[in-house]
Amino acid sequence: MKMAFSNYVLAFILLAICLITSVQLVSGNGNQNNVQKACSVTRYQDLCIHSLASFSRSAKSSPSRWARAAVSVTLGEAKCVAQYLLALQKHSRIKGRRSRVALSDCIDCFQNAIDELHKSLGVLRSLSRTTFDTQMGDLNTWLSAALTNGDTCLDGFEGQRGRQVKLIHNKVLKATHITSNALALANKLAATGLESLPHS
C-alpha cells in the first residue's frame, strides 16, 4: 500500500512538472496578436496560443522563429511524456500483458519521436537560403514521422480501459496535437519561402 502511494506521488510530481513547464504567459496586446496570428494556421489554435505565448515578443511575425519555437515546445512535451511512460513502466503501474506491451511500444515511439524532433530543431537552427527547399522537405518528413509515432502509440492502447490508460491517452493526445501545430507552422515557413529568412 505504501509503495502504491509512493508511485502515485511520483506520477503526480511528473505531471505537475509537465504542467508547470507548459504554462506560458502573454504580456501586452501586441504580443497577443503575434501569437494569435501565428497560430491561425494550426488545427489546435487554443493549445497553440497557450503553448507558444511566451515567444510572442521574440518571434514577432517571423515564420522561421515561430516554427523553431513550436518544435522546441514539442520536443519538451515529447520528453515529458517519455519520462512519464518510463516511470509507469519502472514502477509496474500498468497491469495486463497487452497493456504492458502497448506501454513498451509507446516508449519506443516517443524515443523515436524525440530523435526526429531533435533533427527538426537542428534544421531550423541552421536554415540556409541555398538549401532551403531541401531543408523544408527534411523538416516535413521528420515532423510527420514524429506525429505518426504519437498516433501509433495511441493505436496500441485502443480498446483498453483503466485510469492509467486514460492518463496515458490524454497526455499522448496532447503531445500529438502540439506536434500537429508544429507541423502546420513548419509548412507555413515552407510556403512563405526564402523571403522569411534573413539575408546573410
Disulfide bonds with the S-S distance in Angstrom:
Cys18-Cys80 1.25
Cys39-Cys48 1.99
Cys106-Cys153 1.72
